[in-house]
Amino acid sequence: MKKKITVLVLLGAIVGGLIACSNPKEIKEKQYYAEGMYLYQKYCQNCHMENGKGLGELIPPLAQSDYLFNNMSDLACMIKNGKQGKMIVNGKSYDGIMPGYNNLSSIEIAEIITYVTNSWGNKSSTYSIKQVEEDLKKCK
């Protein structure tokens, strides 16, 4: 019994040491990703689906989306204010209405963008609150 406790304490110390030695940037990225996943599930997943592939001809995909990465500075405005009108995503035309979520804070928008741009084969960096706030000032 004592040996098991010693092993558990040692294992806990090793894991704790690894977490303590983590790069602050990596910790922030993981935090934004995790929070973004929760927010995506709450606000976005119903239309864009769990796998980010959208809904056929109605809702565009976020997974490996050329539109997503070619319009990064518009994402905060789209999340906050919604989007309507024609858009071309991966060569396909979509013409629907995306609702806005003006109740979301800048950090929540940054977390959603971080999650979406780092899921389903997408690769990007953490999207900062500062960048979201700059983008929101330019909303059309």
N, C-alpha and C positions, 0 to 999 in steps of 0.2 A: 504494500500500500504506500509506504514511504517513497519507494522507488517511482511509482506512478506520479505521485505529487511532485517529486523532484523533476521528473521529465516534463510534466505540464508547466511547471514554473519556468524551467529552462526554455521550453518552446515559446511560452508567452514572452519571455525576455528577448528572444531572438526576433520574434515577429514585431514586438514593440520597438526594438532597435532598428529594424528595417524601415518601419514607418517613420521613425524619428529622423532617419538618415535620408528620407525621400527629399527630392528637390522640391522647393516651394512651388515652382511652376508646374511640376507634375501633379502635385496635390490639388492645385487650383483647377487644372485641366480635368482631373477626375471628378472634382466636386461639380464643376459646371456641366460635365457630361451626365453625371448621375441626376442632378436636378433637372437638366434639360430633358432627360428621358421621361421623368415623371410628368413634366409640363407637356411634353409632346403627347404622351398617352392621354392626358386630360383634355387638351385643346385640339390636337391635330390628327391623331391616329384614326378617328372616326372616318375621315375622308381620305387621308393619304395612306392609310392602312399600317398595320404593325411592321410590315416589311418595307415601307416607304415606296412601294411601287404604284401608289395611286389607285384609281378606280376606273379601269378601262379607258374609254374615250371621254369620260366625264371629269375626272380629277387627275391632274398631272403627277408623275412620279417625282419623288425627291431623291430616290436612290439613283446614284450615278447620273444626275441631271445636269445637262449642259447649261440650262437656264439658271439653275441655282448658282453655279460658279461664275457665270458671265454677268450676274446681276447681284453680287454680294451686297453692294451698298444700298440696294432697294429692299432687302429682306426685312429689315427692322420695320420699315414703313408698311410692308405687306402684312406683317404679323399684327402690327398695331392698328392699322386702318382698313385692312382688307384689300382685295384686288378684284377688279372685274375687267372684262374685255379680253380680246384675243392675245394669246401668247403661244409661242412655239417652243416646245420642250422635246429635245432629242428628235427633232424633225417632224413631230406631230403637232397639230394645231388643237388648242384647247380654248374654249370661249365660255367660261363659267363665272361664277361669283364666289369668291372666298371671303368669309366673314372676317371682320377685324376684331381684335381683342384689346380695346383701349384701356382695359383694366390692368393689363400687364405692366409691370415695372421694367425699367431698363435692364436690370440684372436678369429678370426672368426672360426677357427677349434674347439677351446675350446667351443665356443658358440653352434656350431652344435652338438658336442658330448653331451653337457649338455642338449640340447633340446631332442635329440634322446633317451638318457638314462633316461629321466624323462617324457616321453610321452607314450601313448597307454598302460598303465599298467606297464611300466618300472619305477623302482625307484632307483635313485642313487643320488649322490651329484654333486655339481658344479665341472666341470672339469677345472682345472686351466691352465693358459698360461704356467706356469713353467712345468707342467706335459706334455703338448703338446710338448714343446721344448725338453724336455728330451726324449720323445718318438720318435720325428723326428730324433734325433741323432742316433737312433738304426735302422732306416729303412733299409730293406734288398734290 
